[in-house]
Amino acid sequence: MIKDFKYLSPKTLKEALTMLDKHQDDYKIIAGGQSLLILMRQGLVAPEYLIDIYGIPELNYIKSDGKKGLKIGALTTHRDIENSGMVKGVFQVLAEMEHRLASIQTRNRGTIGGNICHGDPAGDPAPVLMALGARLKLSNAKRDRIVSMDDFSVDYFETLLEPGEILTEIQLPALPLRSGAAYTKFNIIESDMATVSVASWIAIDEAGRCQDVRIALGAAAAKPLRVKKAEAVLKDKSVTDALLKKAGVAASEEAEPVTDINASEEYRRDLLKVLVPRVVNEALSRAKA
Ligand SMILES: Cc1cc2nc3c(=O)[nH]c(=O)nc-3n(C[C@H](O)[C@H](O)[C@H](O)COP(=O)(O)OP(=O)(O)OC[C@H]3O[C@@H](n4cnc5c(N)ncnc54)[C@H](O)[C@@H]3O)c2cc1C
């Protein structure tokens, strides 16, 4: 049963930040409620104040940053990102990831900001945003700060967010020519959370050699994880099947998966050996296209 709480519904970001500042010790932000309400119903979270930011229109947008990058307001729903003409094309991988996240009903209500702030290591958006080099704007009543998506999750369901802070914006840098990105998740039930997931972005030079690469994993550690040893296997090389296989092995060794009701640690490591080469190879094909 949900414990009683005081409900506050600010209409502007400034109003919300003032409320957060005032109730620093015992509030919870609610956006789409798709993750938080489950925890509240289970009695795992019982805040005195529930601060509902869903009705703040200034945090709901997808716009160009003027340099062919993208800025996404934290309250943008999964469904809006999935269907956005600005996302399809250069940031197609983001739309593809959203298409596989939950059901349409959940995507209609759940926000990308809420997903990241929930801090579930199996969440779909985080590995893709890491692969795309995303940065996050965190705001409180006094200032904004920018952090890398790579650093945002610190442990199971724990993020860098401090009391009084709201994630306000996700910033995606422009992607260079001859680069491509891909994502997949392995799950038994379609639209369910990932057993493991893999996202990759790769940039190649005119000769087709790998100039830069990012590989990020979901559900493979206590937080979404960049596997830099696997990236090093490919960087500055002409990518061959043998190197892709080596990168898969490196990623599976670098990961820190657990055994839970969905899969054993060994099974997850085996999946990574298969999925990492497959996803990087798809990103590479897109970079060459
Ligand atoms: C049936 C079902 C299936 C699902 N399947 C998937 C799936 O396949 N893949 C997947 O990734 N997710 C899945 N989810 C999870 C869910 O879709 C996301 O976590 C959801 O997007 C969270 O967004 P929200 O707006 O509902 O956040 P809320 O539930 O409102 O909030 C989540 C957390 O983030 C905090 N928060 C929210 N917004 C902000 C902000 N802007 N700044 C600071 N803190 C904030 C809240 O305080 C809370 O702790 C599923 C959920 C359900 C119910």
The ligand as a Tripos MOL2 file, in Angstrom:
@<TRIPOS>MOLECULE
LIG
   53    58     1     0     0
SMALL
NO_CHARGES

@<TRIPOS>ATOM
      1 C1          5.6610   -2.6000  -17.6820 C.3       1 LIG1
      2 C2          6.9570   -1.8640  -17.7510 C.ar      1 LIG1
      3 C3          7.9310   -2.2720  -18.6410 C.ar      1 LIG1
      4 C4          9.1460   -1.5930  -18.7300 C.ar      1 LIG1
      5 N1         10.0790   -1.9960  -19.6340 N.ar      1 LIG1
      6 C5         11.2310   -1.3000  -19.7630 C.ar      1 LIG1
      7 C6         12.1980   -1.6610  -20.7350 C.ar      1 LIG1
      8 O1         12.0260   -2.6020  -21.5170 O.2       1 LIG1
      9 N2         13.3500   -0.9370  -20.7930 N.ar      1 LIG1
     10 C7         13.5890    0.1120  -19.9630 C.ar      1 LIG1
     11 O2         14.6410    0.7420  -20.0750 O.2       1 LIG1
     12 N3         12.6860    0.4920  -19.0380 N.ar      1 LIG1
     13 C8         11.5210   -0.1890  -18.9090 C.ar      1 LIG1
     14 N4         10.6050    0.1760  -17.9660 N.ar      1 LIG1
     15 C9         10.9500    1.2810  -17.0540 C.3       1 LIG1
     16 C10        10.3110    2.5890  -17.4340 C.3       1 LIG1
     17 O3          9.8620    2.6730  -18.7310 O.3       1 LIG1
     18 C11        11.2530    3.7290  -17.2610 C.3       1 LIG1
     19 O4         12.0750    3.6170  -16.1940 O.3       1 LIG1
     20 C12        10.5010    5.0240  -17.2990 C.3       1 LIG1
     21 O5         10.8740    5.6120  -18.5030 O.3       1 LIG1
     22 C13        10.8110    5.9710  -16.1770 C.3       1 LIG1
     23 O6         10.3770    7.2600  -16.5640 O.3       1 LIG1
     24 P1          9.2610    7.9820  -15.7330 P.3       1 LIG1
     25 O7          9.0960    9.3180  -16.3440 O.co2     1 LIG1
     26 O8          8.0460    7.1430  -15.6320 O.co2     1 LIG1
     27 O9         10.0080    8.1120  -14.3150 O.3       1 LIG1
     28 P2          9.4200    8.0200  -12.8450 P.3       1 LIG1
     29 O10         8.9510    6.6560  -12.5480 O.co2     1 LIG1
     30 O11         8.4840    9.1390  -12.5940 O.co2     1 LIG1
     31 O12        10.7830    8.3150  -12.0270 O.3       1 LIG1
     32 C14        11.8170    7.3710  -11.9770 C.3       1 LIG1
     33 C15        12.9240    7.8710  -11.0500 C.3       1 LIG1
     34 O13        13.5910    8.9900  -11.6120 O.3       1 LIG1
     35 C16        13.4470   10.1720  -10.7990 C.3       1 LIG1
     36 N5         13.2520   11.2600  -11.7640 N.ar      1 LIG1
     37 C17        12.3550   11.2730  -12.7820 C.ar      1 LIG1
     38 N6         12.5700   12.3300  -13.5730 N.ar      1 LIG1
     39 C18        13.6210   13.0120  -13.0300 C.ar      1 LIG1
     40 C19        14.3400   14.1920  -13.4070 C.ar      1 LIG1
     41 N7         14.0570   14.8580  -14.5270 N.pl3     1 LIG1
     42 N8         15.3430   14.6080  -12.6150 N.ar      1 LIG1
     43 C20        15.6630   13.9190  -11.4910 C.ar      1 LIG1
     44 N9         15.0510   12.7880  -11.0930 N.ar      1 LIG1
     45 C21        14.0400   12.3380  -11.8560 C.ar      1 LIG1
     46 C22        12.2880    9.8760   -9.8590 C.3       1 LIG1
     47 O14        12.4360   10.5520   -8.6250 O.3       1 LIG1
     48 C23        12.4250    8.3720   -9.6950 C.3       1 LIG1
     49 O15        13.4130    8.0700   -8.7390 O.3       1 LIG1
     50 C24         9.3860   -0.4800  -17.8650 C.ar      1 LIG1
     51 C25         8.3960   -0.0530  -16.9750 C.ar      1 LIG1
     52 C26         7.1810   -0.7360  -16.9110 C.ar      1 LIG1
     53 C27         6.1430   -0.2560  -15.9470 C.3       1 LIG1
@<TRIPOS>BOND
     1     1     2 1
     2     2     3 ar
     3     2    52 ar
     4     3     4 ar
     5     4     5 ar
     6     4    50 ar
     7     5     6 ar
     8     6     7 ar
     9     6    13 1
    10     7     8 2
    11     7     9 ar
    12     9    10 ar
    13    10    11 2
    14    10    12 ar
    15    12    13 ar
    16    13    14 ar
    17    14    15 1
    18    14    50 ar
    19    15    16 1
    20    16    17 1
    21    16    18 1
    22    18    19 1
    23    18    20 1
    24    20    21 1
    25    20    22 1
    26    22    23 1
    27    23    24 1
    28    24    25 2
    29    24    26 1
    30    24    27 1
    31    27    28 1
    32    28    29 2
    33    28    30 1
    34    28    31 1
    35    31    32 1
    36    32    33 1
    37    33    34 1
    38    33    48 1
    39    34    35 1
    40    35    36 1
    41    35    46 1
    42    36    37 ar
    43    36    45 ar
    44    37    38 ar
    45    38    39 ar
    46    39    40 ar
    47    39    45 ar
    48    40    41 1
    49    40    42 ar
    50    42    43 ar
    51    43    44 ar
    52    44    45 ar
    53    46    47 1
    54    46    48 1
    55    48    49 1
    56    50    51 ar
    57    51    52 ar
    58    52    53 1
@<TRIPOS>SUBSTRUCTURE
     1 LIG1         1 GROUP 0 **** ****
